[in-house]
């Protein structure tokens, strides 16, 4: 499911789970929905929504995804540098790719990268889980940990100078 809203954000439902709580009178069902929202131009967010009905859970997930938006550190159409994100038992590796490579990723990581505007990236889920929720949050942690080359130079206290061959 993909929607475009008034402020040009696109939302995509990545995962829908039905969970149950056993009570004296039987089972109470709820739905847990993982939503990714992005503007396709360097902003992306992930949110979980939980409710008794799917549309209500999706609405809550979209709200949380919009609140958790972070800027992507891109160099051209790819990520700035290789980075590993960890969440729970999931580990996700993001690597820059040459132009024209495309988004080489599983469904969850692909949704996050595409909605963030990344066009060329190599990814690998390394962890000991294929839980889509943990994979999504591990990808999100990797994006948060990423730095642009300018930020790295500033942290090292150096200026950007052209490299001269001897």
C-alpha positions in Angstrom: 0.0 0.0 0.0 1.5 3.3 -1.0 0.0 6.8 -0.6 1.1 10.3 -1.4 -0.1 13.0 1.1 -0.5 16.7 0.9 3.1 17.5 1.9 4.5 15.1 -0.7 5.3 12.3 1.7 4.9 8.7 0.5 3.9 6.0 3.0 4.4 2.3 2.5 3.0 -0.5 4.7 5.9 -3.0 5.1 4.4 -5.5 7.5 1.0 -6.4 9.0 0.9 -8.8 11.9 -2.2 -10.2 13.7 -1.4 -10.7 17.4 -3.7 -12.2 20.0 -4.2 -12.0 23.7 -5.9 -15.0 25.4 -8.4 -13.9 28.0 -11.1 -15.8 30.0 -13.7 -15.3 27.3 -11.5 -16.3 24.3 -9.0 -14.5 22.2 -8.7 -10.7 21.7 -7.1 -9.9 18.3 -5.1 -6.8 17.5 -3.1 -5.7 14.5 0.5 -4.5 14.5 1.6 -2.5 11.4 5.0 -1.3 10.3 4.9 1.8 8.1 7.8 3.6 6.3 7.3 7.2 5.2 9.6 9.3 3.0 9.7 12.2 0.7 12.0 10.5 -1.9 14.5 13.3 -1.5 16.6 12.4 1.6 14.0 12.2 4.5 12.7 8.9 5.8 10.9 7.6 8.9 9.7 4.3 10.4 6.7 3.8 12.6 4.7 1.0 14.3 1.0 1.3 14.8 -1.1 -1.1 16.9 -4.9 -1.2 17.0 -7.9 -3.5 16.8 -8.5 -2.5 13.2 -6.0 -2.4 10.4 -6.8 1.1 9.1 -6.5 2.6 12.6 -3.1 0.8 13.1 -1.9 2.1 9.7 -2.9 5.7 10.7 -1.0 5.4 13.9 2.0 3.9 12.1 2.0 6.8 9.6 1.9 9.4 12.5 4.9 7.7 14.2 6.8 7.4 11.0 6.3 11.2 10.3 7.5 12.0 13.8 10.6 9.8 13.5 11.9 11.3 10.2 15.6 11.6 9.8 17.7 13.1 7.0 19.7 10.6 4.8 23.4 11.3 4.4 23.7 10.8 0.6 26.6 11.3 -1.9 24.9 11.6 -5.2 22.3 8.8 -5.4 24.1 6.4 -3.0 24.9 6.3 0.8 27.9 8.2 2.0 30.0 5.2 3.3 29.6 1.6 4.4 27.8 1.3 7.8 26.3 -1.5 9.9 23.1 -0.9 11.9 22.1 -3.2 14.8 18.7 -3.6 16.5 17.8 -6.7 18.5 19.3 -9.7 16.7 19.2 -8.0 13.3 22.3 -6.5 11.7 22.0 -4.6 8.4 25.0 -3.6 6.2 24.6 -0.7 3.8 27.3 -0.1 1.2 27.7 2.6 -1.5 27.2 1.4 -5.0 28.2 2.6 -8.5 25.7 4.6 -10.5 23.2 2.3 -12.3 23.5 -0.5 -9.8 20.0 0.0 -8.3 18.7 -0.9 -4.9 20.0 -4.4 -4.1 18.0 -5.1 -0.9 15.3 -7.2 0.7 11.7 -5.9 0.8 12.0 -4.0 4.1 15.3 -2.4 3.5 14.3 -1.6 -0.1 11.2 0.3 1.0 13.3 2.4 3.4 15.9 3.2 0.7 13.5 3.9 -2.1 11.3 6.2 0.0 14.5 8.0 1.2 15.6 8.7 -2.4 18.6 6.4 -2.5 18.9 4.9 -6.0 22.1 2.9 -5.8 23.0 0.9 -2.7 24.1 -2.6 -1.8 22.6 -4.1 1.4 22.8 -7.3 3.4 20.9 -8.5 6.4 23.7 -10.2 8.4 21.9 -10.8 11.7 20.4 -13.8 13.2 16.8 -12.9 12.5 14.6 -12.2 9.5 12.0 -10.3 11.7 11.0 -7.4 9.4 10.4 -5.1 12.4 14.0 -5.5 13.7 15.4 -5.3 10.2 13.6 -2.0 9.6 14.8 -0.5 12.9 18.4 -1.8 12.3 18.3 -0.1 8.8 17.1 3.1 10.5 19.9 2.9 13.1 22.4 2.5 10.3 21.0 5.6 8.6 21.2 7.6 11.8 24.9 6.6 12.3 25.9 7.7 8.9 27.9 10.8 8.4 28.7 12.9 5.3 32.4 13.4 4.3 32.2 17.0 5.5 30.9 16.0 9.0 33.8 13.4 9.3 36.4 16.1 8.4 34.9 18.6 10.8 35.0 16.0 13.6 38.6 15.3 12.9 39.3 19.1 12.8 40.6 19.1 9.2 39.8 21.1 6.1 38.8 19.6 2.8 41.9 20.0 0.6 42.5 18.5 -2.8 44.9 15.6 -2.8 48.0 16.3 -4.8 49.9 13.6 -6.6 53.7 13.5 -6.2 
